[in-house]
Structure formats: C-alpha cells, structure tokens
Amino acid sequence: MARGPKKHLKRLAAPKHWMLDKISGVWAPRSTAGPHKLRESLPLVVLLRNRLKYALTAKEVRFVVRGRMIKVDGKVRTDTTFPAGFMDVITLEKTEENLRLLYDTKGRFVIQRITAAEARFKLCRVTKKFTGNKAIPYLITNDGRTIRYPDPIINVNDTVKIDLVSGKIVQHVPFHVGNLAMVVGGRNMGRVGLILNTEKHLGSHDICHLKDAAGHTFTTRLENVFIIGRGTRSLVSLPSNKGVKKTILEERDANLKKTEA
C-alpha cells in the first residue's frame, strides 16, 4: 500500500456540492489536510476559479494565492487546495471583499458577502470539552481550534463567537430550546429554524426538532445542529432565502417568474 496521505481525486468522486462538470478532465483538486474534512470543505482553487470566476485556470489561482492576496480567518493561505469550510471568512484585499461560507437549502456552499465589521469574527461549535494535563480545561471546536481556560458554563454543542484577531472567545450562545440554528448535515442541510425540543435515544442518535420562519417543522440528528443566534436574531448574515426550503412547486413558480421577467 502507498504511504502517506492521498494526493489525488477523480472528478467523478469529488463532492457533488463542488458542482464540477464531468467533461473538463479526469481529475479534481483534492483538499489538503486541514481544519475541515474533505467532503465538508471547498478548496480555494474551486472557490476562486469555479465560483468567483477570478481565474480561468489553476495556474492563475496559484499566482493569486502565492501573491499572498487571500486570507482565510485572518491568516494568509498560500496553498491552492487549502480547505475552506462552513463559517470560514475569506478576505480578498485587492478587491476589498469579505466573504463567509454558508450552506443553501440544497446542501451546497453559498458565498455570503459580509461587511468588514462582520469579517472580524466567526462562529464555532464546541465538539469536545475536557481537562488536560495539570488540570487545564480545554475545549475543541468544529474547525479544529483548541482553546484553553474557557468559561465553565460553555458545554458541548454550544456555539462560541471567536475574535479572529486574538483567537479568543467573545460571546457564548448555549444550545437551548428557542435559539436559532442551522442544520449542517443530513437531508435538511442548510435549513434554518428555531429549536423546539430534543429527544434522547439511548444507544442511538439524539433527535432535534426545529421550526423554520415559514412555519414548517423538521427533524435532524443533534450533532447536525449548529446554533447561529440567540432567540430569533442571527449573529451572522444569512442568504436571501433565510434558510427556508421551498417545495418543488414553489421552486417551479419562482423559476417561471424569472423567465417571464
């Protein structure tokens, strides 16, 4: 067997939410090991070339990235396949743009343009909490951050607002009934709603019930729920549909209006 990490990815095996066409070649860029998993990330080359259209080829993306023009979460990244993921802030200094990666209601990455003030922070979900050597308390977030000496009231599944300059926690939103959340996995990926209640199932996955702004209720696994606001107010800017999933008929009517206009 080969030693070391795999460096190749066939285009047909690439995640569908990258939306790469099948006839542009055999291979696809593979995300390097980083803060997000392969199938939960978007390489910078796909973002700049296929989504933003700021480059025509991967070679042009390499020139842009190695020119130290791209920042992810406030840090310059020179790897064309660096994995950007959910809630990451991408800063393009040449064009004075700030972008945040979110999900649409079909589970695809959507690029949300944000202000410079909003680009100073990001939201992270607490995935682990433990006490390390010398009785030092730690918590680990969904993007791989390890934060020492957190507030004792912060628990697993809570959301913390992190200042990207200092790397410190500036706000804490608990996982409570009545708070606003976005689903980041499963069939309801990208939907936004208020938490109604949770169900515990011993030996299986805990279930969370949510209700969106249109009054539709839906369920998902507890580990797929990402708190984004206290009450009905979101801490980050949301896409235009506000995380409300349309039915097939509603999508058809919206498409007909676009073609008629």
C-alpha positions as CSV (number, residue, x, y, z in Angstrom):
1,M,0.0,0.0,0.0
2,A,1.0,3.6,-0.6
3,R,2.4,5.5,2.3
4,G,1.3,9.0,3.3
5,P,-1.8,11.0,2.6
6,K,-3.6,10.6,-0.7
7,K,-3.0,13.5,-3.1
8,H,-5.3,12.6,-6.0
9,L,-9.1,12.7,-6.5
10,K,-11.0,11.6,-9.6
11,R,-13.6,14.2,-10.8
12,L,-16.5,11.8,-10.5
13,A,-15.6,11.0,-6.9
14,A,-15.5,14.7,-5.9
15,P,-18.2,16.0,-3.6
16,K,-21.4,16.9,-5.6
17,H,-21.7,20.3,-3.8
18,W,-18.5,21.4,-5.5
19,M,-20.6,21.4,-8.7
20,L,-17.7,20.4,-11.0
21,D,-18.7,19.4,-14.5
22,K,-17.8,15.9,-15.7
23,I,-16.2,16.7,-19.0
24,S,-13.5,19.2,-18.1
25,G,-11.0,16.5,-17.2
26,V,-10.3,13.3,-15.3
27,W,-9.0,14.8,-12.1
28,A,-10.3,17.2,-9.5
29,P,-8.4,19.2,-6.8
30,R,-8.2,17.4,-3.5
31,S,-8.3,19.4,-0.3
32,T,-5.2,19.1,1.8
33,A,-5.5,18.0,5.4
34,G,-6.7,21.0,7.4
35,P,-9.4,22.3,9.7
36,H,-12.3,20.8,7.7
37,K,-13.0,17.3,6.3
38,L,-12.6,16.6,2.6
39,R,-16.3,16.3,1.9
40,E,-17.2,19.3,4.2
41,S,-14.8,21.7,2.6
42,L,-14.2,23.8,-0.5
43,P,-10.6,24.1,-1.9
44,L,-9.5,27.6,-2.6
45,V,-8.9,26.7,-6.3
46,V,-12.6,25.7,-6.7
47,L,-13.7,28.9,-4.9
48,L,-11.6,31.3,-6.9
49,R,-11.9,29.6,-10.3
50,N,-15.3,27.9,-10.4
51,R,-17.3,30.1,-8.1
52,L,-16.0,33.6,-8.1
53,K,-14.5,33.4,-11.6
54,Y,-11.5,35.4,-10.6
55,A,-9.2,33.0,-12.5
56,L,-9.6,30.9,-15.6
57,T,-7.1,28.1,-14.7
58,A,-5.5,26.5,-11.7
59,K,-2.2,28.1,-12.7
60,E,-3.7,31.6,-12.4
61,V,-5.1,30.7,-9.0
62,R,-1.6,29.6,-8.0
63,F,-0.3,33.1,-8.9
64,V,-3.0,34.8,-6.9
65,V,-2.6,32.6,-3.8
66,R,1.2,32.8,-3.8
67,G,0.9,36.5,-4.1
68,R,-0.4,36.4,-0.5
69,M,-3.7,38.0,-1.6
70,I,-6.1,35.5,0.1
71,K,-6.8,35.3,3.8
72,V,-8.9,32.6,5.5
73,D,-10.0,33.5,9.0
74,G,-7.5,36.4,9.1
75,K,-4.4,34.3,8.1
76,V,-2.7,34.3,4.6
77,R,-3.0,31.0,2.9
78,T,-0.7,30.1,0.0
79,D,-2.0,26.6,-0.6
80,T,-4.3,26.4,-3.6
81,T,-6.1,23.4,-2.1
82,F,-6.5,24.7,1.4
83,P,-9.9,23.5,2.7
84,A,-12.2,26.4,3.5
85,G,-15.4,25.3,5.3
86,F,-18.6,26.3,7.0
87,M,-18.5,29.7,8.7
88,D,-15.0,30.5,7.4
89,V,-14.2,34.1,6.5
90,I,-12.4,34.7,3.2
91,T,-10.8,38.1,2.7
92,L,-9.7,39.4,-0.7
93,E,-7.7,42.5,0.0
94,K,-7.2,43.5,-3.7
95,T,-11.0,43.7,-4.3
96,E,-11.8,44.7,-0.7
97,E,-14.3,41.8,-0.4
98,N,-15.2,39.8,2.7
99,L,-17.0,36.5,2.2
100,R,-18.4,33.9,4.5
101,L,-19.1,30.3,3.5
102,L,-22.6,29.1,4.5
103,Y,-24.9,26.4,3.2
104,D,-28.0,26.8,1.0
105,T,-31.1,24.7,1.5
106,K,-29.8,22.1,-1.0
107,G,-26.6,21.5,1.0
108,R,-24.3,23.4,-1.3
109,F,-21.8,26.1,-0.2
110,V,-23.1,29.6,-0.8
111,I,-20.8,32.6,-0.7
112,Q,-22.3,35.3,1.5
113,R,-20.8,38.8,1.2
114,I,-20.3,40.5,4.6
115,T,-19.1,43.8,6.0
116,A,-15.6,44.4,7.3
117,A,-17.1,44.5,10.9
118,E,-18.7,41.1,10.5
119,A,-15.5,39.7,9.0
120,R,-13.7,40.2,12.3
121,F,-15.4,37.2,13.9
122,K,-16.7,33.7,13.2
123,L,-19.0,31.2,15.0
124,C,-17.7,27.8,16.1
125,R,-19.5,24.8,17.5
126,V,-18.0,23.2,20.6
127,T,-17.4,19.5,19.8
128,K,-15.3,18.4,22.8
129,K,-14.6,19.6,26.3
130,F,-12.1,18.0,28.7
131,T,-9.4,18.6,31.3
132,G,-5.9,18.1,30.2
133,N,-2.5,17.9,31.9
134,K,-2.0,19.9,35.1
135,A,-5.8,20.3,35.4
136,I,-6.0,22.8,32.5
137,P,-9.5,22.9,31.0
138,Y,-9.8,22.8,27.2
139,L,-12.5,22.9,24.5
140,I,-12.2,21.9,20.9
141,T,-14.3,23.5,18.1
142,N,-15.6,22.2,14.8
143,D,-12.8,23.9,12.9
144,G,-10.0,22.2,15.0
145,R,-9.3,25.1,17.4
146,T,-8.1,24.2,20.9
147,I,-9.0,26.9,23.4
148,R,-7.6,26.8,26.9
149,Y,-9.3,28.0,30.1
150,P,-12.8,28.5,28.6
151,D,-15.8,29.8,30.7
152,P,-17.0,26.8,32.7
153,I,-20.6,27.4,31.6
154,I,-19.7,26.5,28.0
155,N,-20.8,23.0,27.1
156,V,-20.6,20.6,24.1
157,N,-22.9,21.6,21.2
158,D,-22.9,25.3,22.3
159,T,-21.7,28.0,19.9
160,V,-18.9,30.4,20.7
161,K,-18.2,33.7,18.9
162,I,-14.4,33.9,18.2
163,D,-12.5,37.1,17.5
164,L,-10.3,36.2,14.5
165,V,-7.5,38.7,15.5
166,S,-7.0,37.5,19.1
167,G,-8.4,34.0,18.7
168,K,-10.3,34.4,22.0
169,I,-14.0,33.8,22.8
170,V,-16.0,37.0,23.0
171,Q,-19.5,35.6,23.2
172,H,-21.3,32.3,24.1
173,V,-24.7,31.1,22.8
174,P,-25.9,27.9,24.6
175,F,-27.7,25.0,23.0
176,H,-31.2,25.8,24.3
177,V,-34.8,25.5,23.2
178,G,-35.9,28.7,21.4
179,N,-32.5,29.6,19.9
180,L,-31.8,29.9,16.2
181,A,-29.9,27.1,14.5
182,M,-28.7,26.0,11.0
183,V,-28.6,22.3,10.0
184,V,-25.1,21.4,8.8
185,G,-25.6,17.7,7.8
186,G,-28.2,15.3,6.6
187,R,-31.2,15.7,4.3
188,N,-32.2,19.1,5.8
189,M,-28.8,20.6,5.4
190,G,-28.8,24.4,5.1
191,R,-32.2,24.9,6.7
192,V,-32.6,27.4,9.5
193,G,-35.1,27.2,12.3
194,L,-35.8,27.6,16.0
195,I,-35.2,24.6,18.3
196,L,-38.5,23.3,19.5
197,N,-37.3,20.3,21.6
198,T,-34.8,17.4,21.7
199,E,-35.3,13.7,22.1
200,K,-32.7,11.4,23.8
201,H,-32.4,7.9,22.4
202,L,-30.1,5.6,24.4
203,G,-27.8,3.6,22.1
204,S,-28.8,5.7,19.0
205,H,-28.7,9.3,17.8
206,D,-30.4,12.1,19.7
207,I,-33.0,13.9,17.6
208,C,-33.7,17.6,17.4
209,H,-37.0,19.2,16.3
210,L,-36.9,22.6,14.6
211,K,-39.3,25.1,13.0
212,D,-38.4,27.5,10.2
213,A,-39.7,31.0,9.5
214,A,-42.4,29.7,7.2
215,G,-43.8,27.5,10.0
216,H,-42.6,24.2,8.6
217,T,-41.2,21.7,11.2
218,F,-38.4,19.2,10.5
219,T,-36.1,16.9,12.5
220,T,-32.4,16.1,12.3
221,R,-29.7,14.5,14.4
222,L,-28.5,16.6,17.3
223,E,-24.9,16.6,16.0
224,N,-26.1,18.2,12.8
225,V,-27.5,21.3,14.6
226,F,-25.3,24.5,14.7
227,I,-26.5,27.3,16.8
228,I,-26.3,30.7,15.0
229,G,-28.2,33.1,17.2
230,R,-30.0,33.7,20.5
231,G,-33.7,33.8,20.0
232,T,-34.8,34.7,16.5
233,R,-31.8,37.0,15.8
234,S,-28.9,35.6,13.9
235,L,-25.3,36.6,14.7
236,V,-24.3,36.3,11.1
237,S,-25.8,37.4,7.8
238,L,-27.9,34.7,6.1
239,P,-28.5,34.0,2.4
240,S,-31.5,35.7,0.8
241,N,-33.9,32.8,1.5
242,K,-33.1,32.9,5.2
243,G,-32.7,29.1,5.3
244,V,-36.4,28.4,4.3
245,K,-36.6,25.4,2.0
246,K,-39.0,25.7,-0.9
247,T,-41.2,22.9,-2.2
248,I,-40.8,21.7,-5.8
249,L,-43.9,23.7,-6.8
250,E,-42.6,26.8,-5.2
251,E,-39.3,26.4,-7.0
252,R,-41.1,25.9,-10.3
253,D,-43.2,29.1,-9.8
254,A,-40.1,31.1,-8.9
255,N,-38.3,29.9,-12.0
256,L,-41.3,30.8,-14.2
257,K,-41.3,34.3,-12.8
258,K,-37.6,34.7,-13.6
259,T,-38.1,33.5,-17.2
260,E,-41.1,35.8,-17.7
261,A,-39.4,38.9,-16.2
